[in-house]
């Protein structure tokens, strides 16, 4: 009896979502034309009414599409996470969805007829090519969760940046792709369902037929090999089936990012342990998440729901659920030696590390000189027009690089950054709230709102992570959930038609278009204060990655140290956000690149990350200004592209260096054995 009660208590998210879906479907059906429309072909008269036609060919197909697409994403996400032993793996974090979207966008731009006739084949090809890039960058470290996730994010951000650049350059051709790319569930018949359902069934059947190998892969490659499973072939077949499902969904309704990550986690949190029940429950949770989101939009917003992609708003439902359930979870599911990432793979003395920092500084100076004087202009024009843009890009990049390094050092977590922890989203949300409540608020009011939003988000992330010693998976999941909520809220704000939308769009584009000496003042002061707060914390940054016990044993005031670093990180993030908007990936990539090239000590790592961050955004602003003259691309998009490519190159170099060291070690062992 107690066991049954415990099971029911664990399954409450499932029961609540199911009850909510039934209520919303019933209410929406009645709003269309009454309960009789549940059987629209029950009588000849009913079948001919406009309401009946809407129910049969618009409402019901959209409902079924939401349910089967959500189920497919939840199922595919579960396969990715189990087969790769990575709780953060999903179609969106591994670049699979971004590859499909880029392939479809290129096809629509270059060969519209091919896009119309073979969308699924194009999507499938793009997904497999993206996964191939991730596997190539990861190499032998494919089973390491953090290396795989870094590679996946690098590929995903790169492909998404290319897609966005195409949207900007060819917006008159690709306008229809914008809403579709965010997950458009609208249907005008049953063709989409007929197209998608067989492909989902084929993919699911392949996975279920491989249930035993998948179960053993979930225990580790060593266990699977000892049980006679061909790890390489089994993983290839399982991933191919998951990519098939993802590509079919992307070709039909676009990208829906959050469901594939959230549904498997919720399934495990409510008690599913064995592989087949876990996958089926993940599919059910995915269907409920997307179905309830779609129906809630139609119930609350009526006709306005057509302008809000349900996929982009799925985070409003799934993110709070994950945040609540994370409080109930114990243990550290991400078993990766992430502390090793705090040490460079290249062993150099301090003089050598500072030499590398000096080289990075020369690169930054070269970027600044090129941005100021290419092409040549009169000095008065350079001072009036270019210098503010270059200073804006320089300050924003340096602030993001420094903030990313602080976050990774503070949490001993190589995936911590202003973006992955939701700090940038919090800053934007704070700015929007101030603009809504105080329409006359100037730069000072928007700055206060951004600072408050960033600090609230960062403190929330740390509060959730503290219970499990700042476990990387927990922190990243919380950050992703908060970012999903913020993105959905911003999208709703855009849909209202508020005239201040243009201001938010300018802020979110990650551009230096509005740069001026006047706008530099407040962010420059915030960034300077944040940088000065870091100076007395250098020793703390060296000790914090070693753990709480070591810090206390060395007499370090943990609470005060964390508070100082948190405030410095928030100030730097807010300064960068006010300057150029929420630029993604620079705060994550710059410290990683600095670590890979050999910057090991706290001082060199911090300075190197700061300089590299500045170099990336200054170079991005220059390239965006010159690449497609007379058109300009926002520096934020080019920064994603350059930062992601640099990180992918650094990871590849690290992989090749590691393989070379292994070969040398094996050769030495063979010589010793021969002697």
C-alpha positions in Angstrom: 0.0 0.0 0.0 2.8 2.4 0.9 4.6 1.5 -2.3 1.5 2.4 -4.3 1.2 5.7 -2.6 4.8 6.5 -3.2 4.5 5.7 -6.9 1.5 8.0 -7.2 3.3 10.8 -5.4 6.3 10.4 -7.7 4.0 10.4 -10.8 2.2 13.6 -9.9 3.8 15.7 -12.8 2.4 13.1 -15.2 -1.0 13.1 -13.7 -1.2 16.9 -13.5 -0.1 17.4 -17.1 -2.6 14.7 -18.3 -5.5 16.3 -16.4 -4.5 19.8 -17.7 -4.4 18.5 -21.2 -7.8 16.9 -21.0 -9.3 20.2 -19.6 -7.7 22.4 -22.2 -8.7 20.1 -25.1 -12.2 20.1 -23.9 -12.3 23.8 -23.4 -10.8 24.6 -26.8 -13.1 22.1 -28.6 -16.2 23.8 -27.0 -14.9 27.2 -28.0 -14.7 26.1 -31.6 -18.2 24.8 -31.8 -19.4 22.7 -28.9 -18.8 19.2 -27.5 -20.6 17.6 -30.5 -17.7 18.4 -32.6 -15.7 15.6 -31.0 -17.5 13.5 -33.6 -17.7 15.9 -36.5 -18.8 13.4 -39.0 -21.6 12.1 -36.7 -24.3 13.7 -38.9 -24.3 15.2 -42.3 -25.3 18.7 -41.2 -22.5 18.9 -38.6 -19.9 17.8 -41.2 -20.7 20.8 -43.4 -20.3 23.6 -40.9 -17.3 25.9 -40.8 -16.7 24.9 -37.1 -16.6 21.3 -38.1 -14.2 21.9 -40.9 -12.0 23.9 -38.5 -12.1 21.1 -36.0 -11.4 18.3 -38.5 -8.7 20.0 -40.6 -7.0 22.5 -38.3 -7.5 21.9 -34.6 -7.3 18.1 -34.4 -4.4 17.8 -36.8 -2.5 20.4 -34.8 -3.3 18.6 -31.5 -2.1 15.2 -32.9 1.0 16.8 -34.4 1.9 18.4 -31.0 1.5 15.0 -29.2 3.4 12.9 -31.7 6.2 15.5 -32.2 6.6 15.9 -28.4 6.6 12.1 -28.0 9.3 11.7 -30.7 11.5 14.4 -29.2 11.3 12.9 -25.7 12.0 9.5 -27.0 15.0 10.7 -29.1 16.4 12.7 -26.2 16.2 9.6 -24.0 18.1 7.6 -26.7 20.8 10.2 -26.9 21.3 10.4 -23.2 21.4 6.7 -22.6 23.6 5.7 -25.5 26.1 8.4 -24.9 26.0 8.2 -21.1 25.4 12.0 -21.1 22.5 13.5 -19.2 22.8 16.7 -21.1 22.7 15.1 -24.6 19.7 16.1 -26.7 19.0 17.0 -30.4 19.6 20.6 -29.6 22.8 20.4 -27.5 24.5 18.0 -30.0 23.9 20.1 -33.0 21.5 17.7 -34.7 18.6 20.1 -34.9 20.8 23.0 -35.9 22.2 20.9 -38.8 18.8 20.0 -40.1 17.6 23.6 -39.9 20.7 25.0 -41.8 20.3 22.3 -44.5 16.7 23.2 -45.0 17.4 26.9 -45.0 20.1 26.5 -47.7 17.8 24.3 -49.7 15.0 26.8 -49.6 17.4 29.6 -50.6 19.2 27.8 -53.4 16.7 25.1 -54.6 13.1 25.8 -53.5 11.7 22.9 -55.6 14.2 20.5 -53.9 13.1 21.8 -50.5 9.5 21.3 -51.3 9.8 17.8 -52.6 12.6 16.3 -50.4 12.5 18.2 -47.1 13.0 15.1 -45.0 16.0 13.9 -47.0 17.6 17.3 -46.7 16.9 17.5 -43.0 18.3 14.0 -42.5 21.5 14.8 -44.4 22.0 18.0 -42.4 21.5 16.2 -39.1 24.0 13.4 -39.9 26.6 15.9 -41.1 26.2 17.9 -37.9 26.6 14.8 -35.8 29.6 13.7 -37.9 31.3 17.1 -37.1 30.6 16.6 -33.3 32.0 13.0 -33.4 35.1 14.2 -35.4 35.9 17.0 -32.9 35.3 14.7 -29.9 37.3 11.8 -31.3 38.2 9.2 -28.7 36.6 11.3 -26.0 33.1 10.7 -27.4 32.1 9.0 -24.1 33.3 12.0 -21.9 30.2 14.0 -21.2 31.9 17.4 -21.0 34.0 17.0 -24.1 31.0 15.8 -26.1 28.8 18.6 -24.8 31.5 21.2 -25.6 31.9 19.8 -29.1 28.1 19.7 -29.6 27.6 23.3 -28.4 30.4 24.5 -30.7 28.8 22.8 -33.7 25.3 23.8 -32.7 26.2 27.5 -32.1 28.2 27.6 -35.4 25.4 26.2 -37.5 22.8 28.4 -35.8 24.9 31.5 -36.4 25.2 30.7 -40.1 21.5 30.2 -40.3 20.8 33.5 -38.6 23.3 35.3 -40.9 21.3 33.9 -43.9 18.1 35.2 -42.3 19.6 38.7 -42.0 21.1 38.8 -45.5 18.1 37.1 -47.3 15.2 38.1 -45.0 12.8 38.7 -48.0 13.3 35.1 -49.0 13.4 33.5 -45.6 10.7 35.3 -43.6 8.5 32.2 -43.5 11.3 30.3 -41.9 11.4 32.4 -38.8 8.3 31.2 -37.1 8.7 27.7 -38.5 12.2 27.5 -37.2 11.0 28.2 -33.7 8.6 25.3 -33.8 5.4 26.0 -35.7 2.7 23.4 -35.0 0.0 25.0 -37.2 -1.6 22.5 -39.6 -4.0 22.8 -42.5 -4.9 19.1 -42.8 -3.6 15.7 -42.0 -0.7 15.6 -44.5 1.9 16.5 -41.8 0.7 13.8 -39.4 0.7 11.2 -42.2 4.2 12.2 -43.2 5.7 12.2 -39.6 4.0 9.3 -37.9 5.5 6.4 -40.0 9.0 7.8 -39.6 8.6 8.1 -35.8 7.4 4.5 -35.7 10.3 3.2 -37.7 12.8 5.0 -35.5 11.1 3.8 -32.3 10.9 0.3 -33.6 14.7 0.2 -34.3 15.5 1.5 -30.8 13.1 -0.9 -29.0 14.6 -3.8 -31.0 18.0 -2.7 -29.6 16.7 -2.4 -26.0 19.3 -4.9 -24.6 22.4 -3.3 -26.2 21.0 0.1 -25.1 20.6 -1.1 -21.5 24.2 -2.4 -21.4 25.5 0.8 -23.0 23.8 2.7 -20.2 26.1 0.8 -17.8 29.2 1.8 -19.6 31.2 0.7 -22.7 33.3 -1.8 -20.6 30.2 -3.6 -19.3 28.7 -3.7 -22.8 31.8 -5.2 -24.3 32.1 -7.8 -21.6 28.5 -8.8 -22.4 29.4 -9.4 -26.0 27.8 -6.2 -27.4 29.5 -4.5 -30.3 29.7 -1.0 -28.8 30.5 0.9 -32.0 27.8 -0.7 -34.2 25.2 -0.6 -31.5 25.8 3.0 -30.7 25.8 3.9 -34.4 22.4 2.2 -35.0 20.8 3.7 -32.0 22.0 7.2 -32.8 21.0 6.8 -36.4 17.4 6.0 -35.2 17.4 9.0 -32.9 18.7 11.3 -35.7 16.0 9.9 -38.0 13.3 10.8 -35.5 14.8 14.3 -34.9 15.3 15.0 -38.6 11.7 14.0 -39.4 10.3 16.3 -36.7 12.5 19.2 -37.7 11.5 18.9 -41.4 7.8 18.9 -40.4 7.5 21.6 -37.7 11.0 23.2 -37.1 13.2 23.2 -34.0 11.7 22.6 -30.6 14.7 22.7 -28.3 13.7 22.2 -24.7 11.5 19.1 -24.9 14.2 16.6 -26.0 16.3 17.6 -23.0 13.6 18.0 -20.4 11.4 14.9 -21.0 14.0 12.2 -20.2 15.1 14.0 -17.1 11.5 14.3 -15.8 10.9 10.6 -16.6 13.9 9.7 -14.5 13.0 12.1 -11.7 9.6 10.5 -11.3 11.0 7.0 -11.0 11.7 5.3 -14.4 14.9 3.3 -14.2 14.8 0.5 -16.8 15.5 1.4 -20.4 12.2 0.6 -22.1 9.9 2.2 -19.4 12.2 5.2 -19.3 12.0 5.8 -23.0 8.2 5.3 -23.1 7.7 7.6 -20.2 10.0 10.2 -21.7 7.9 10.0 -24.9 4.7 10.4 -22.9 6.2 13.4 -21.0 7.3 15.0 -24.2 3.9 14.6 -25.7 2.2 16.1 -22.6 4.7 19.0 -22.4 4.3 20.0 -26.0 0.5 19.2 -26.1 -0.2 21.2 -23.0 1.9 24.1 -24.3 0.0 24.2 -27.6 -3.4 23.9 -26.0 -2.6 26.5 -23.3 -1.6 29.0 -26.0 -4.9 28.5 -27.9 -6.9 28.7 -24.6 -5.3 31.8 -23.3 -4.4 33.8 -26.4 -7.1 32.8 -28.9 -6.2 34.2 -32.3 -2.9 35.6 -31.1 -1.7 32.0 -30.6 -1.0 31.7 -34.3 1.8 34.3 -34.0 3.6 32.5 -31.1 5.5 29.3 -32.0 4.6 26.7 -29.4 8.1 25.2 -29.6 9.7 28.4 -28.3 7.2 28.6 -25.4 7.5 25.0 -24.3 10.1 26.2 -21.8 7.4 28.1 -19.9 5.9 24.8 -18.9 8.9 22.4 -18.7 11.4 24.7 -17.1 9.6 25.4 -13.8 8.8 21.6 -13.6 12.5 20.8 -13.9 13.4 23.5 -11.4 11.0 22.0 -8.9 12.0 18.3 -9.5 15.7 19.2 -9.3 15.2 20.0 -5.6 14.1 16.4 -5.0 17.0 14.7 -6.8 20.1 13.5 -5.0 23.4 12.3 -6.3 25.6 13.5 -9.1 24.6 11.9 -12.4 27.4 13.5 -14.4 30.4 11.4 -13.6 33.2 13.2 -15.4 36.6 14.2 -14.3 35.7 17.9 -14.8 38.3 19.0 -12.3 40.9 17.9 -14.8 39.8 20.7 -17.1 41.0 23.2 -14.5 44.5 22.1 -15.3 46.1 22.7 -18.7 47.0 19.7 -20.9 50.2 21.5 -21.6 52.8 21.7 -18.9 54.5 25.1 -19.0 56.2 27.3 -16.3 54.8 30.7 -15.4 57.2 32.5 -17.7 56.0 30.4 -20.6 52.3 31.1 -19.7 52.9 34.8 -19.6 54.6 34.6 -22.9 51.4 33.0 -24.3 49.4 35.9 -22.7 51.7 38.4 -24.4 51.1 36.7 -27.7 47.3 36.9 -27.2 47.8 40.6 -26.4 49.5 41.1 -29.7 46.6 39.4 -31.5 44.2 41.8 -29.7 46.3 44.9 -30.7 46.3 43.7 -34.3 42.5 43.3 -34.2 42.0 46.7 -32.7 44.3 48.3 -35.3 42.5 46.6 -38.2 39.1 47.5 -36.8 40.1 51.2 -36.6 42.0 51.7 -39.8 40.6 49.1 -42.4 39.6 50.6 -44.7 41.4 53.9 -44.3 39.5 56.9 -43.3 40.2 60.4 -42.0 41.3 60.5 -38.4 38.3 62.7 -37.5 35.9 60.0 -38.9 37.8 57.2 -37.2 37.6 59.1 -33.8 33.9 59.9 -34.2 32.5 56.7 -35.8 34.9 53.8 -35.5 36.5 54.3 -32.1 33.2 54.1 -30.2 32.4 50.8 -31.9 35.8 49.4 -31.3 35.8 50.4 -27.6 32.3 49.0 -27.2 33.3 45.6 -28.7 36.6 45.6 -26.7 34.9 46.3 -23.3 32.1 43.8 -24.0 34.4 41.0 -25.1 36.9 41.5 -22.2 34.0 41.6 -19.7 32.5 38.4 -21.1 35.8 36.6 -21.1 36.6 37.6 -17.6 33.1 36.7 -16.3 33.2 33.3 -17.9 36.6 32.6 -16.3 35.3 33.6 -12.9 32.2 31.4 -13.2 34.3 28.3 -14.2 36.8 28.9 -11.4 34.1 29.6 -8.8 32.2 26.4 -9.5 35.0 24.2 -10.7 32.8 23.7 -13.7 34.1 24.1 -17.3 30.6 24.6 -18.6 29.8 27.5 -16.4 29.4 30.8 -18.2 27.2 33.9 -18.2 25.1 32.2 -21.0 24.9 28.6 -19.8 24.0 29.8 -16.3 21.2 32.1 -17.5 22.8 35.4 -16.3 22.6 37.1 -19.6 18.9 36.1 -19.9 18.3 37.5 -16.4 19.9 40.8 -17.4 17.7 41.1 -20.5 14.6 40.2 -18.5 15.4 42.9 -15.9 15.8 45.4 -18.7 12.4 44.5 -20.2 10.6 44.6 -16.8 12.0 48.1 -16.1 10.9 49.3 -19.6 7.4 47.9 -19.0 7.0 49.3 -15.5 8.8 52.6 -16.0 8.5 53.6 -19.7 10.5 56.8 -19.1 13.4 55.0 -17.5 16.7 55.9 -19.1 20.0 54.2 -19.3 20.4 54.3 -15.5 17.1 52.6 -14.9 17.7 49.9 -17.5 21.1 49.3 -16.0 19.6 48.9 -12.5 17.1 46.4 -13.9 19.8 44.5 -15.8 22.0 44.3 -12.7 19.1 43.1 -10.5 18.0 40.5 -13.0 21.5 39.1 -13.4 22.1 38.9 -9.6 18.8 37.2 -9.0 19.4 34.6 -11.6 22.9 33.9 -10.5 21.9 33.5 -6.8 19.0 31.2 -7.9 21.4 29.0 -9.8 23.8 28.8 -6.9 21.0 28.1 -4.5 19.9 25.1 -6.5 23.5 23.9 -7.1 24.7 24.2 -3.5 22.7 21.1 -2.3 24.9 18.8 -4.5 28.2 20.6 -4.3 27.7 22.5 -7.5 27.2 19.5 -9.7 27.8 20.5 -13.3 24.7 18.9 -14.7 22.5 20.6 -12.1 23.9 24.0 -12.7 23.6 23.8 -16.5 20.1 22.4 -16.3 19.0 25.2 -14.0 20.6 27.8 -16.3 19.0 26.2 -19.4 15.6 26.2 -17.6 15.9 29.9 -16.6 17.0 30.9 -20.1 14.1 29.0 -21.6 11.7 30.9 -19.4 13.3 34.2 -20.3 13.3 33.4 -24.0 9.6 32.5 -23.9 8.7 35.7 -22.0 10.6 37.8 -24.4 8.8 36.2 -27.3 5.5 36.9 -25.7 6.6 40.5 -25.3 7.4 40.7 -29.0 4.0 39.3 -30.0 2.2 42.1 -28.1 3.3 44.6 -30.8 4.7 47.0 -28.2 6.5 49.9 -29.9 9.5 49.3 -27.7 10.1 46.0 -29.3 12.6 47.6 -31.6 14.7 48.7 -28.7 14.8 45.2 -27.3 15.6 43.7 -30.7 18.5 46.2 -31.1 19.8 45.1 -27.6 19.4 41.4 -28.3 21.1 41.4 -31.8 24.5 41.6 -30.2 25.5 44.6 -32.3 27.6 47.7 -31.9 25.3 49.8 -34.1 24.2 52.2 -31.4 27.7 52.6 -29.9 28.6 56.1 -28.7 30.9 57.7 -26.1 27.8 58.6 -24.1 26.5 55.0 -23.9 30.0 53.8 -22.9 30.1 55.6 -19.6 27.9 53.5 -17.2 28.9 50.0 -18.6 32.6 51.1 -18.4 32.2 52.0 -14.8 30.4 48.8 -14.0 33.0 46.7 -15.8 35.9 48.5 -14.1 34.3 48.0 -10.6 33.8 44.3 -11.5 37.4 43.9 -12.6 38.8 45.7 -9.5 36.7 43.3 -7.3 38.5 40.4 -8.9 42.0 41.5 -7.8 41.7 40.6 -4.1 39.9 37.3 -5.1 42.8 35.8 -7.1 44.0 33.6 -4.2 40.4 32.5 -3.6 40.0 31.6 -7.2 42.9 29.2 -6.9 41.5 27.5 -3.8 37.7 27.4 -4.6 38.0 24.6 -7.3 39.6 22.4 -4.6 36.4 22.1 -2.7 34.8 23.5 0.5 36.7 21.3 2.9 40.1 22.5 1.5 39.0 26.1 1.6 37.9 25.9 5.2 41.1 24.1 6.2 43.1 26.9 4.6 41.1 29.5 6.6 39.3 31.0 3.5 36.0 32.8 4.2 33.9 30.8 1.8 30.8 32.9 2.0 32.5 36.2 1.5 34.7 34.9 -1.3 31.7 33.6 -3.2 29.8 36.8 -2.7 32.6 38.9 -4.0 33.1 36.7 -7.1 29.4 36.5 -7.7 29.0 40.3 -7.6 32.1 40.8 -9.9 30.7 38.2 -12.4 27.3 39.9 -12.4 28.7 43.4 -12.9 30.9 42.2 -15.8 27.9 40.4 -17.4 25.6 43.4 -17.0 28.3 45.7 -18.5 28.6 43.5 -21.6 24.9 43.1 -22.0 24.3 46.8 -21.8 27.0 47.4 -24.4 26.2 44.8 -27.1 23.3 42.7 -25.8 23.3 39.0 -24.8 26.2 37.7 -26.9 26.3 33.9 -26.6 29.2 31.6 -26.3 32.1 34.0 -25.9 32.0 33.7 -22.1 32.2 29.9 -22.4 34.7 29.7 -25.3 37.3 32.2 -24.3 38.3 30.5 -20.9 38.3 27.1 -22.6 40.6 28.3 -25.4 42.9 29.9 -22.8 43.0 26.7 -20.9 43.7 24.5 -23.9 46.6 26.7 -25.1 48.3 26.3 -21.8 47.2 29.1 -19.4 47.0 27.2 -16.2 47.6 29.6 -13.2 44.8 31.8 -12.0 46.4 35.1 -13.2 47.3 33.9 -16.7 44.0 32.1 -17.2 42.0 35.2 -16.1 44.0 37.7 -18.2 44.2 35.3 -21.2 40.4 34.7 -21.1 39.8 38.5 -20.9 42.1 39.2 -23.8 40.8 36.4 -26.0 37.2 37.5 -25.3 38.1 41.1 -26.4 39.8 39.7 -29.5 36.9 37.6 -30.6 34.3 40.5 -30.4 36.6 43.1 -32.0 37.4 40.8 -34.8 33.7 39.9 -35.2 32.7 43.5 -35.5 35.4 44.1 -38.1 34.4 41.0 -40.1 30.7 41.8 -39.9 31.3 45.3 -41.1 33.5 44.3 -44.1 32.4 40.8 -45.2 29.2 41.8 -47.0 29.7 45.5 -47.7 27.5 47.5 -47.8 25.4 45.2 -45.6 26.5 44.6 -42.0 26.1 41.5 -39.8 25.8 42.0 -36.0 29.0 41.3 -34.1 27.1 38.9 -31.8 26.5 36.5 -34.6 30.0 36.6 -35.9 31.3 36.3 -32.4 29.4 33.0 -32.0 30.8 31.8 -35.3 34.4 32.8 -34.6 34.3 31.7 -30.9 32.7 28.3 -31.8 35.2 27.6 -34.6 38.1 28.6 -32.3 36.8 26.3 -29.6 36.4 23.4 -32.0 39.9 24.0 -33.3 41.3 24.1 -29.7 39.4 20.8 -28.8 40.8 19.1 -32.0 44.3 20.2 -31.1 43.9 19.0 -27.6 42.5 15.6 -28.9 45.5 15.2 -31.3 47.9 16.2 -28.6 46.4 13.7 -26.2 46.5 10.9 -28.8 50.2 11.7 -29.5 51.0 11.6 -25.8 49.2 8.2 -25.5 51.3 6.8 -28.4 54.5 8.1 -26.8 53.5 6.5 -23.5 52.7 3.2 -25.1 56.0 3.2 -27.0 57.8 3.9 -23.8 56.0 1.0 -22.0 56.9 -1.4 -24.8 60.6 -0.4 -24.6 60.5 -1.0 -20.8 58.9 -4.4 -21.3 61.4 -5.4 -24.0 64.3 -4.4 -21.7 
